[in-house]
């Protein structure tokens, strides 16, 4: 099964796939940050973020100087941590104006000035022409829950997911890496959907559980490269 045909999913569309939901969520998080300095939620938790960053530190395919983009960056905490680890060419995009406002505020408080946060709709048909940050190519493309959110958009979710795949393909540098973390899709489902244009490079180990003799994982982290 390829991206041109549907992949079975065991979840349904929800408000988590709507811009209105995220705009309201980030309005609340901006208020909390302004009131008490709370940076908000780290998607999938800090442990999940750290696993990806620790893996990248040992990965020779990406250097600290290579261009990096975080798709659906939210509060930008992932990129802030990367900046602290020495990465120097960092871009974060999100379609929620509130998310970008919060990310910029947190970065300013942390006195990190070299992260470029931009508003962009990653599934718009002309997004790689409309938004300056999507007209260039990146050696490292990071997705920590954004494909999950795209998959929850009400309506023709397959068409939406295909539009997202197209965006990722167009902004990736040849020889670059696409790191995706999901809690909605299994490894097998991710491989089936992305296999038209991408090939598996590495599986980042995540905690597993065992129930009824079956072993599983609540989070999947995969690394893809573009097919030649």
N, C-alpha and C positions, 0 to 999 in steps of 0.2 A: 504494500500500500504506500502511496506517495503523497506529496503535498497536493497533488491535483485531485486526489480523492479523499473522502472523509476518514478520520481516525476515530474509532469508538472512544467515547469518554464516559466516565461514570459519575459525572457531575453536571449540573445545569447552570444556565446563565443566572446572574444575580446582580444586585445593585453594586457589588464590588467591581463590576465591569463598566460602570458609568462614570463619566467625568464629574457629574454632580456629587456623587458620593465622595470622591477624593477631594474635590474643592471644599466640601463641608468639613471633611476630616482634617485637612491642612489648615483651614481657618481656625479650628479648635487648637491644633498643635502650635500655630503661631501665637495664639493668645497665651497658651501655657508656657511657651518659651519666653515670651515677653514678661509674663508674671513671675515665673519661678525658675527660668533657665532650663526647663526640661526640653531636650532635643527631640523627643517623640520616639516613635517605634522604630526599632531596627528590624527590618523585614526578615522573617524566619529566625530571628534571634542573633545575638552576637556570636555564638558558637559557629553558626553557619557561615557568617561573614568571615570569621577568622580562618575557617578551613580553606576557603577559597584563597584568601590572602597568603596563608602559609604555603599553599601549593604553588602559587605564583612566585614566591620567593625562591623556590627550588627549580623553577622552570626556566631553562636557558633560552627558550624561544622568544621571550619578551624581556626587554631591558627597562630600566627605570626611565630612560629617555624616550621610549616609544610612545606614540599617541594612544591614549586610552579614552574610551567613551563608556559611560554608565547609562544604559537605556532605562528610563523610568527611575531616575535617581532618587526621587522622594526627597527626604531631608538631607541628602548628600553625605551622610555619615560614612558610607563606604569609601567615597573619594577622599574625604578628610583623613581617614586612616591610611589610605594609599599615599597621600601627600606626606604624612608623618614618616612613612617608610621610604621616602626618597623619590617617588614618582613625580615627574616634573611637567608632563604634558597631559593634563586631565580635563575632560569635558563631561558635564552631566546634563542630561535633557529630561524633561518631564512635560506632559501636556497640561498639568495643573499649575496655574500661575502662583497659587499659594505654596506649592511644594518648592518652586524655585525661589520664592521670596524667603521661605524658611531656611533653605539650604544656604542662600547668600548671607543671611543673618548669622547663622551658626558659624560659617567660615570666617566672617568678619570678627566675631567674638573670639574665635580661636587664632586670629591673626594669620590666616592662610589666604593669600591673595592670588595664587596662580591657578585656581580652579575656575574654569569657564562654565557657568551655569546658564542654560538657555531653555526657553519654552519651545517645544516642538511637538507636533502631532505625528507620531511615528507610523501611523497607518494611512495618512493622507496620500492620495495618489501621486501628488507632485512634491512630496516632502523632501526628497533628496535634491530638489531644485529650489524649493521655497525657503528652506532654512539653511543659513550659512554653515552651521555646525554639521549639517548632514551632506554637504557638498564635498567633503574631504574623506579620506580613507583612514582607518584606524588599525593599528596592529593588534589591539586588544579591545574586544567588545564584550561588555558585561551585562548580563540580564539576571537579576535576582528577584524573580516574582512577576516581572512585567509580562512575559508570555502567558503566565497564569491569568493575569488581569485581562489581557487581550482576549483570552479564551472565554471569559465570562461576559463579554459584551453581548447584550441582547440582539437578536436578529441573525443575520447570516454569519455565524462565528467562523465557519471554515474560510469564507472569503476574507474575513478580517485577519485571520491567522496567516493566510497566504500573503496578504499585503504586508504584514509584519516581517515575514520571512524575506520578502523582496527587499525591504529596507535594510535588514541586516546584511544580506548578500551584497548590496550596492555600496555599503559603507565600509566593508571589510577589506583590508589590504591582503593581497596575495601573500600567503605565508603567515597570515594573522590567525588569531585564536578567538573563538566565540565561546564564552563561559556562561552556561545557563544553569540556574538553580530553580527547581520547581517542586511544589508540594502537591500539585494536582495531577501531574503526568508521571507515569513510570518511565524507567529507562527505555523499555521496549517501545512505548508510545512515542517518546521523543525521537528515537532513532527512526521510526517509520515516517514521521512527519518531515523531519529535516533532511532525510536521505537524498532528496532530489538534487540538492546543491551542496550539501555538507557531508563530511565523513567524520566518524568518531576518532578523536585524538587521544582522549584519556577520560577515565572515570575517576572523579574525586571521591574518595571513600566517605560515606556518611553513616551515622549510627543506624543499626538495624534492630528489629525486634522479632520475636518468634511467638506465634500464636497458633494453636491447633496443628502444630507440626509444620507450619508454613513460615518461612522467613521473609520479612519485608522491611521497607524503609519509609519513613514519613517524609523525607526530603531526598531529592535526586539532584546531583550536581554533575554535569557532563561538560566536556571540552570538545569543541568541533573545529575542524579546519575546512576551508573551501575545497571542493573537488576541483581538480585541474581540468 
